[in-house]
Amino acid sequence: MDKIAEEAKKIVGEGYVVSDPRILEPYLYDKTEPHVRPKPAREVILIKPGSVEEVSEIVKLAYSEGVAVFPRGGGTGLAGGAIPTKPGIILSLERLNKLSIDRENMVADAEAGVTLGRLIEESEKFGLYFPPHPGDEGAQIGGLIACNAGGSRALRHGSMRSSVLGMQVVLPNGELVNVGNKTIKNNMASNFLHLFIGSEGSLGIIVRSFLRLYPKPMHSATILVPYGNVEKAVDSAMKMLWAGYVPLSLELVDSRSMKRTAEYLGLGWKYGEGEAFLMVVVSEPNKDMLYAEIEGVSAILSEGASGEPILAERKEEQDEILKIRSEIYSAYEKNLFEGLDVSVPIGEAIRFIDSLKKIEEKYGVKFPIVAHLGDGTFHPDILMDSLDREKLIKVREEVYEAAVYLGGSITGEHGIGYTRKPYADKYMDDGLKRLMIAVKRAIDERGIMNPEKFIP
Ligand SMILES: Cc1cc2nc3c(=O)[nH]c(=O)nc-3n(C[C@H](O)[C@H](O)[C@H](O)COP(=O)(O)OP(=O)(O)OC[C@H]3O[C@@H](n4cnc5c(N)ncnc54)[C@H](O)[C@@H]3O)c2cc1C
């Protein structure tokens, strides 16, 4: 690696090639739970290019030497995707952070290292907003695209895939390719855009992207509805969807998780009683539309509810509820074996919850019920409790089996990365596996790009 480090210094400058283990340490991990993440290789160097051209030069160097490249964004991934599992280069995109907002076309032109938090902030200055919102705003645009990240607003706006119009990618041989542009429709080539989105760093380095923005909805409200049990909550939610309402987000949470998180955050719980809650965010361009939606949604959701819906309209109140919801993961983090993100077709949600209950009984575990219900993604996190590792792995496997049995997926949003590769191998169609391997070989014939991850 010494030779690579010396050559890299000529490209990016002395200060941006790091081999000091103390500085490297935080780059060896992502947010994957310590119990399940892979052991990082130590024979790695960290390189921080400052431009697209420098990324390309570094990748050319890695290609010519046959050295592994591990692309790294904000390191918030939950599947070990950014962890270097063999000797090579950790390629951090953090210095590629140019961002401009094209208000007229409602498009953000963002380099890979721009954080989600900054994109949200800058867009708002122009009266625009970026809908995808996975939980950690320290995630970078390159990482979000590479993982096809989701979050709670996918019900109305889809996951990252629906927000990327175009991008620039540095291929594993260092060549820079433009895929797509700022247009919403573009049929000029095969759809490579969607091949790179969600490819988890296995096919190249995303260096720049054109992202679709929307006018910021001027009026929003959060409706919290309590239910006697989760099944009743799901039933009401389905009735609301069938009636044609598509709120910004539709979340299902059990009261134990919400109260525990409120306590963890030092906030009192003042949002009513019930076993489970539906949390519905509605947002519209004007007040009349908003109130019509609140009225329609509340009427349907009240039917099976165990108490009155709570309507939060003031920003501070809405922010508090959303904060409690988005910090559930952190509240459980210390006691977490592994956070799961399985997805099922939305009509199977009740059957999936039933399967979870059976697994709970069989193994003596208790899953938090936390779901982006609107798109069928569940986070039945596996808590440590007093179980041994072997049993916890069995719990994971039964959750996967239940989701797949119902026509779902072992991962709705966090991705395969390293931790889910054996299960992707198990559940993926054989023909699809062959296609993925063929595409990988065609684009990355030396196999240097994020090896040991994602590809069957
Ligand atoms: C508290 C918390 C809540 C979360 N909630 C959600 C959620 O609701 N929904 C959701 O989808 N995710 C969620 N996540 C997961 C995570 O934020 C996303 O997976 C995010 O997309 C990772 O982005 P990153 O920049 O941190 O990528 P990293 O972790 O750095 O990398 C992730 C993967 O992308 C690759 N990669 C990174 N940058 C590039 C690039 N420029 N080019 C090519 N490949 C690249 C890496 O090699 C790796 O395989 C959550 C994470 C946390 C910690």
The ligand as an SDF file (V2000), in Angstrom:
LIG
                    3D

 53 58  0  0  0  0  0  0  0  0999 V2000
  -30.2820    6.4700   12.8860 C   0  0  0  0  0  0  0  0  0  0  0  0
  -30.3210    5.9910   11.4530 C   0  0  0  0  0  0  0  0  0  0  0  0
  -31.5380    5.9490   10.7820 C   0  0  0  0  0  0  0  0  0  0  0  0
  -31.5950    5.5170    9.4570 C   0  0  0  0  0  0  0  0  0  0  0  0
  -32.8070    5.5090    8.8210 N   0  0  0  0  0  0  0  0  0  0  0  0
  -32.8690    5.0990    7.5500 C   0  0  0  0  0  0  0  0  0  0  0  0
  -34.1320    5.0720    6.8560 C   0  0  0  0  0  0  0  0  0  0  0  0
  -35.1720    5.4060    7.4170 O   0  0  0  0  0  0  0  0  0  0  0  0
  -34.1270    4.6660    5.5740 N   0  0  0  0  0  0  0  0  0  0  0  0
  -32.9790    4.2940    4.9150 C   0  0  0  0  0  0  0  0  0  0  0  0
  -33.0580    3.9610    3.7330 O   0  0  0  0  0  0  0  0  0  0  0  0
  -31.8000    4.3020    5.5380 N   0  0  0  0  0  0  0  0  0  0  0  0
  -31.6980    4.6790    6.8290 C   0  0  0  0  0  0  0  0  0  0  0  0
  -30.4970    4.6730    7.4780 N   0  0  0  0  0  0  0  0  0  0  0  0
  -29.3020    4.1160    6.7720 C   0  0  0  0  0  0  0  0  0  0  0  0
  -28.3860    5.1270    6.0710 C   0  0  0  0  0  0  0  0  0  0  0  0
  -28.5530    6.4350    6.5200 O   0  0  0  0  0  0  0  0  0  0  0  0
  -28.5650    5.0420    4.5720 C   0  0  0  0  0  0  0  0  0  0  0  0
  -28.2600    3.7390    4.1270 O   0  0  0  0  0  0  0  0  0  0  0  0
  -27.6750    6.0180    3.7660 C   0  0  0  0  0  0  0  0  0  0  0  0
  -28.0600    5.8720    2.4170 O   0  0  0  0  0  0  0  0  0  0  0  0
  -26.1760    5.8080    3.8800 C   0  0  0  0  0  0  0  0  0  0  0  0
  -25.5060    6.9480    3.3400 O   0  0  0  0  0  0  0  0  0  0  0  0
  -23.9930    7.2740    3.7400 P   0  0  0  0  0  0  0  0  0  0  0  0
  -23.5590    8.4660    2.9960 O   0  0  0  0  0  0  0  0  0  0  0  0
  -23.8460    7.3300    5.1950 O   0  0  0  0  0  0  0  0  0  0  0  0
  -23.2820    5.9940    3.1230 O   0  0  0  0  0  0  0  0  0  0  0  0
  -22.1370    5.0510    3.7300 P   0  0  0  0  0  0  0  0  0  0  0  0
  -22.5940    4.3870    4.9680 O   0  0  0  0  0  0  0  0  0  0  0  0
  -20.8640    5.7910    3.7910 O   0  0  0  0  0  0  0  0  0  0  0  0
  -22.0640    3.9740    2.5640 O   0  0  0  0  0  0  0  0  0  0  0  0
  -23.1410    3.1500    2.2680 C   0  0  0  0  0  0  0  0  0  0  0  0
  -22.8670    2.3610    0.9930 C   0  0  0  0  0  0  0  0  0  0  0  0
  -22.8210    3.2390   -0.1240 O   0  0  0  0  0  0  0  0  0  0  0  0
  -21.5440    3.1660   -0.7660 C   0  0  0  0  0  0  0  0  0  0  0  0
  -21.2160    4.5350   -1.1680 N   0  0  0  0  0  0  0  0  0  0  0  0
  -21.1300    5.6250   -0.3730 C   0  0  0  0  0  0  0  0  0  0  0  0
  -20.8580    6.7160   -1.1160 N   0  0  0  0  0  0  0  0  0  0  0  0
  -20.7620    6.2920   -2.3960 C   0  0  0  0  0  0  0  0  0  0  0  0
  -20.5050    6.9400   -3.6410 C   0  0  0  0  0  0  0  0  0  0  0  0
  -20.2880    8.2590   -3.7120 N   0  0  0  0  0  0  0  0  0  0  0  0
  -20.4780    6.1920   -4.7700 N   0  0  0  0  0  0  0  0  0  0  0  0
  -20.6990    4.8490   -4.7210 C   0  0  0  0  0  0  0  0  0  0  0  0
  -20.9600    4.1910   -3.5840 N   0  0  0  0  0  0  0  0  0  0  0  0
  -20.9890    4.9080   -2.4330 C   0  0  0  0  0  0  0  0  0  0  0  0
  -20.6100    2.5770    0.2610 C   0  0  0  0  0  0  0  0  0  0  0  0
  -19.5420    1.8820   -0.3580 O   0  0  0  0  0  0  0  0  0  0  0  0
  -21.5370    1.6440    1.0100 C   0  0  0  0  0  0  0  0  0  0  0  0
  -21.6590    0.4340    0.3160 O   0  0  0  0  0  0  0  0  0  0  0  0
  -30.4050    5.1120    8.7970 C   0  0  0  0  0  0  0  0  0  0  0  0
  -29.1890    5.1560    9.4730 C   0  0  0  0  0  0  0  0  0  0  0  0
  -29.1410    5.5860   10.7950 C   0  0  0  0  0  0  0  0  0  0  0  0
  -27.8100    5.6120   11.4790 C   0  0  0  0  0  0  0  0  0  0  0  0
  1  2  1  0
  2  3  1  0
  2 52  2  0
  3  4  2  0
  4  5  1  0
  4 50  1  0
  5  6  2  0
  6  7  1  0
  6 13  1  0
  7  8  2  0
  7  9  1  0
  9 10  1  0
 10 11  2  0
 10 12  1  0
 12 13  2  0
 13 14  1  0
 14 15  1  0
 14 50  1  0
 15 16  1  0
 16 17  1  0
 16 18  1  0
 18 19  1  0
 18 20  1  0
 20 21  1  0
 20 22  1  0
 22 23  1  0
 23 24  1  0
 24 25  2  0
 24 26  1  0
 24 27  1  0
 27 28  1  0
 28 29  2  0
 28 30  1  0
 28 31  1  0
 31 32  1  0
 32 33  1  0
 33 34  1  0
 33 48  1  0
 34 35  1  0
 35 36  1  0
 35 46  1  0
 36 37  1  0
 36 45  1  0
 37 38  2  0
 38 39  1  0
 39 40  1  0
 39 45  2  0
 40 41  1  0
 40 42  2  0
 42 43  1  0
 43 44  2  0
 44 45  1  0
 46 47  1  0
 46 48  1  0
 48 49  1  0
 50 51  2  0
 51 52  1  0
 52 53  1  0
M  END
$$$$
